[in-house]
Amino acid sequence: MVNELIFVVDDDAPLRGLMRALLEDKGYAVQDFESGDALLEALDDNPSLILLDVMMPGLNGVETLKRVKASRSDLPVIMLTSVDKVDTAVEVIKLGAYDYLLKPVDEPRLFTCLDKAFEQRSLVRKVGQLQNEVDRLSGKDGIIGKSKALNETLKKVHQVAPSKASVLILGETGTGKELIARAVHRNSSYATGPFVDVNCAAIPETLQESALFGHKKGAFTGAIESRPGKLELADGGTLFLDEVAEMSLATQAKLLRFLQEKCLERVGDTKKIQVDTRVVCATNKDLKTLIAKETFREDLYYRLAVFPIEVPALRDRPEDIPLLCTHFLKKYQEDIGKEILSVSDEAMQVLQEYSWPGNIRQLENTLYRAMIVTSYDTIDTDCLPEEVFNSPPSNNENKLSSSLSTSLTPYHDVVKQTLKQALEQSDGHIPNAAKALGISRSTFYRMLKKYQLD
């Protein structure tokens, strides 16, 4: 019960005082309110559970319950009433209340009910987390892999998602930054709201302010009607600003003001509009370098980078490549019109050793092309583009290569010579030659054809 905050809502002040004393004596933190309106204004304090009176003046308990569930469907609410009416009990349970207690509240019954409510909430959260993990591993959310590097990134996603903190996603082109942004949204309290994505690089600087903040009719030439901007359209949800480094300084200043005040003004208007939108940004640029060049505001950087998340490059998670390949083979089978079942061991080794400067996007395009080229149900090395055989060496490989001779035999010459030797040693018997090299007969035939040895 440590850190569990309970809201007590009742117009009866003595009862609120009694409930507070009972709950605090058991170690709970307590806030009490005399009306439903007061409770709704304080929901941002993130209570763990609400004890809510049914009969109150003004906004009654049933209407208050509806509004609570509309914004926080997972929040346990226990209704309190001095009138034992079956119809009312049935109504509030249908509306999502966890339980229904009669006043004066029986103390053992109260705490048993609280324990069960918290236990159920914990189970629901665990089921949700497990379902998210199942969806992730099966590729339903597009985030595929089980490498340590990817798991560290996802751990940060689950840490920050329940908060309202701004998130800055960093990573190279093609690493899947938008998928990470969607994961933050999906696991947050904004999940039921819209996810609005904006590519800042695709909007001309002169139109960025209007696109994000909207405009009033007549604000500029061509503004024939008033229009909301992306921030308004994302109200109650998440605004994802991709390539945020491409945002103009003028728009940066206005975004900073929004993040500070949580309200905005449309272009050409002075009316302030309150908006509850979470902002998640992404970039493949070094923002600190841009700050030094005075093309990115330092104060905005610190507002956006409350919680930075680094997305690993594909070369740093090669163990995820087989899973990604399986996903892409399934994804494009219908599009290509072929049933391609796997990637050969030799081809997979090449893919895992390549550095992938274009990351997952480049791998996807490479697999798509290979599926078109292959005449078999397996993708082999002869289906792969020349570039994947010429991966730039890593730093460690550079150090090693400096101690080796520079007159190394090219890869394709080595493969061709190896095939010749296998044929010679097996007296031209292809099944034996393929077995000696540890590859399938069909792969051997394809390699003979590729290197014109057939």
N, C-alpha and C positions, 0 to 999 in steps of 0.2 A: 504493500500500500504506500511505500515511500514514493513521493512525488505525484501521488494521485490527488487531483484537485476536484472537489465536488461542489457544484452549484446547488444551493437550496433556494427555491423560488416559492414564496407564499406571502399573502397579504397580512397574515397573522404574525405580528412581530414577536410575541412571546414564544410561539411555536418555532420560529426561525432561530431564536436564541437557544432553545432547548436542543434543536437538531444540531446546531453548530457545536454546542458543548459535547454532545454524544459523539459526534464524528471526530472532533479534535482530540477527544480523550483516546480514541483508537488510532491516532496518528495521521489522520487525513488532513489535508489543507482544505479550507472551506471559504467560499464567498457566498453571501446571501443577498437576495433581491426581493423587493416587495411587489414587483410587477413583471409581466412577460416582456414588455418593452425594454425595461432595464436589463433583463437577461440577454435579449437579442443584441443589444449594444455592446455587451461584454463577451460575446462568443469568441472574439479574437484572442482571448486569454487562454483558449484551448483547454476547457475542462475535460476531465476524464469521464464524468457522469453527471447527470442532472436529476435532482429530486424536485418534481414540479407539481404544484397544487392544481387541481382541476378547476375549482370554482374561485375565480378572482375577478375583481372589477376591471373594466377596460378590456384589454386583450386576455381572454380566458385561457385556461390551460390547454384545451384542445387546439385552439388556433395557434397558440405558442408552439405546441408540439409539431404541428404541420410545418411551421416556418423553420424550426430547428432541423427537422428531418430533410427539408428541402436543401439546406446548406451543408448539413453534417449528417448524412444518412447513417454513418457508422457509430455515432455518439449514443451510448446507452441512456435512456430516459425512463425513470421510474415515476409513475403518477401517484399522487397522494389525494385522498378525498375523505370527507366525513360522511358522505352519502353512498350507501352501498347499492348501486344501480347496475344491473347486469348489462343493460344497453350501453351505458357509458364505458364500462370495462371492455366490452367487445369492440367498441368504436376505437378506443385509444390503442388497443393491441393491434387492430388492423392498420392503424396509422403508423405503427412502428415502435410503440412503447415497449420496453422490455418487460415491465410488470406493473401491477396495480395494487397499492397498499391502502388499507383503511386507517384513518386517524381516530383516536390517538394511536400512533404507530407502536407496534410491539417491538421492543428493542432487539431480541434475538432474531425475530423474523426479518427485521430491517437489515441486520448485518449478514444474515444468510443470503438474503437477496442481493446485497452488494457484492459479496464474494462470488456468487454465481454469475452476476453480470460481468464482472471483470474477467472471470475465467472464460466466459463465452467470447468476450471481445478479444482476448488473447488467442483463442482458437481460430476465430475468424481471420485475424491478422496473419497467423501462421499459414492457414489454408491459402490466403491471398498471395503470400510470399512464395509458397510452393507452386501455386498455379503460374505465377510470373516466371519462376525458374523453369517450369515445364514448357511454357510458351517460348521462353528464350532459347532453350536447348533444341526445341523442335523448329525454331526459326519463325514462329508466328509473329514475333515483333521485329524480325529482321536482324536482331543481334545474335550472331552465331559464334560459338566457341566456348572453350572451357579452360583456356590457358590462364596461367597465374596473372599475366599482365592485364588481360581482359577482366578477370575477376576482381582485381584491385580497382579498376575503373568502375565496375558495377557496384562494388562496395560503397564507393563514394556517392554514386547515384542514390542508393538507398539511404545513405546518411543524410543527404541534403534535401531529398524530395519532400519529406513531411513539413519542412520549414517553409518560410516565405522568402528566404534569402535569394538574392540575384546569383546566377550561376554563369561562369565564363568557361566555355568548352574550347580547349586548345588541341590542335592536332593537324597533321598534314592533310593535303587534299586527298579525298577518297577513303578516309579512315572510318567514316560513318558518324560524323558529329551530329547530324540531324537525328539519327536514330537514338543517340544518347539523350538529346534534348527531349525527344518524344517519351523516352523512358522516365525522365525526371517528371514530365507532365503527368504521365499515366499513374505514377506512384505518389502523386501529391494530392492535397485537398482541392486542387483546381481540376482534377481529372474529369469531372462531369462538365466542365466548361470547354470552350473551343480551344484548339491549338492552331494558332495563326502563324505561318512562317513567311518571312520577308527576306529576300536576297538583296542586301544593301547595294551590292555591286551592279545589280541589274536596273537600279533606279537612278536616273540622271540627278545630279546634285540639286538642280533647281526644283525638282519635284519631290525630294525626300521628305521635307517638312510636311507637305500636303498629304503624302502617302501615309505617314505615320500618325499625324495629329488631326488630319481632316481639314476641311476648309468651309468657310461661309460663302453663301452665294454672292458673287460679285467681288470676291477677294482678289481675283486676278483675271486676266483675259482668258476666257474659256470656262470660267467657273459659273456655269449657268444654273447650278443648283448646289445647295449645301450637301456635303458628304462627310460621313464619319471616317476617321482614319483607322489604321490597323490596331492602334492601341485601344480604341473604343470597341472595335469588332472583337477584340480578345478579352473584353470585360468578363470577369469571372473565370478566366482561363489563363493560357500562357501565350506570350508573344515571343517567337523565336527570331532573333535577328542574326541571320547568317552573314558572314563576311562583314562584320561590324567595323572592321578597320577601314572600310571604304566609305564610311559615313562622313559627310561634310562637317566642318567645325561648327557651323551654325546649327545644324541638326543635333550635333553632339551636345551643344549647350542647352538646347530645349529638352533633350532626353534626360540630361542631368537634373534639370529642374523638376521634370515629372517624377523621377525616382526619389527626389527629396520630398516633394509635396503630395504625391499620389493623385494629382489632378492635372488637367491639361486645358489649353485654350486652342481652339481650331484657328487655322490661319485666317486672318481678317476679322477675328472675333475677340471680345474681351471677357466673354462668359466663361467661368471656370466649370469644368465637368469632372466630377469625381469618378475615378475608374479603379477597379480592383483587378489589376492585371499583373501577373508575374512575368518578369523579363529574363529570358535566357539568351545569351549571346554566344557566338562561335567565331573563331578566326584561325587562319593558318599562318598569320603574320606574327612577328614579335612586337607586341604593342609597346614594350618599353623602349625599343629602338625608335618607333614612331613618335613616342613622347619626346625623346631626345631631339628628333627632327621637327618637333612642334606641329605634327600633323594629326596627333591624337591627344586629347585632353587628359592630363594626369589625374585630375579630380574625378573625371568620369571613369577612368580605369579602375580606381579604387572602389567606386560604387558598383561596378559590374563584376569585379573580381573578388567579391565577398567569399565565394567558394569556387576556386578554379578546379576543373577536371581535365586531366590530360588523357587523350585517347591514343592508345599505342599504335605505332605503325605496324603494318602487316609483317615486315621483316623481323619485328620483335616478338611475334607470336606465330612462328611457322607451324607449330603443332595444331593450329586451328585451320590450316589450309585444307586438310582432308575433309573436315566437316563442311567448310565453305564450298568445296568442289561438289560434294554430294548434294548440297542445297541448290547450287546453280544447275546441276544436271537435271534435277527434278523440275526446277522452275522453267527451263526452256525446252523440255522434251516436246510439248505440244506445239510450241512456236516453231521449232526446227522440223518437226514431223518425223523424228527418229527416236527410237528407244535406245538411248546410250546409258549403259548401266554403271560404268566405272571408269576410273583413270588407272592406267597400268602403274606398277610399282616404279618402273624406270621414269615414267613421265612425272609421277608424284614427287620423286626425288629431285628432279629438275625444278619443279614448281616450288618446292620447299627451300631450295638453295638459292633461288633468285631473290634479288633485293626489293622488288616491287615498288619503284618510286611513285607509281600511281595508286598503290595500296589496293584495297578491296575492289574499287571500281575497275582498276586495270586487270585484276585477276578475273573478274566477271566477264569483261570484254574478251579476254584471252580464251576462257572456257567456251564462250559463245561461238567464237571463230573456230575453235577446234571441233566443236560439235558439228559445224557446217562442213568442215573439211573431211572428217573421218568417214570411212566407208564401213566401219565395223561397229560393234556395240561397246567398244572400249576406246578411250582416248590414249594414244601412245605418243612417244616423243616426236614421231614424224608429223604429227598434227599441230605441234606447237610452233609459234613464230620464232624466227632466228634470235630475236632480242633476248629471250629468256635463257639462252645458253651463254650469254655474255654479261653476266651480272657483275657490276663493279664490286671489287673486293672490300670487305669490312676493314676496320682499323686493325684488328688482330691479323687478318690475312695480309694486309699491307706490310706489317712488321715481319711476318713470316716470309713473305715473298722477297723482301730485301736481302734475306740470307740465302736465297736460292738462285739458281742460274736464271737469267732472263730469256734463255733460248728454249722455252717450253714448247712442246708440240701442241698445236691447236686441238681443241676438243674433238671436232669432227674427224680429224685425221687419226686420232687415237681410236675412235669408235670404228672407223673403216678398217684400220689395221687389225683390230681385235676380231672383227667379223671374218676377215681373211684367214687369220691364224686358226680360228675355230673350225672353219671349213677345211683347211689343210689338214689339221690334226684329226678330223673325223672322216677324212677321205671323201668330203663332199656330202656326207650323210647329215641332212639338215636336222632331223630330230635329235641326233646325238650332239650336234654343234650347239643347238639351242639349250639342251640339258646341261652341257658343260659351262655355258655362260649364265645359267640360272634364270633364263627367261622363257616365255612360252613360245611354242612353234609359230603361232600367228604373228607374234611380235618380231621374231627373227625374220620371217618372210617380209614383213613391212619394212624392216631396216635394210634388208638386202635390196629391196626396190628403191628405197630412198637414196641409198649410196651407190645405186646402179651396179650392183654385184650379182644380179639375178640373170 
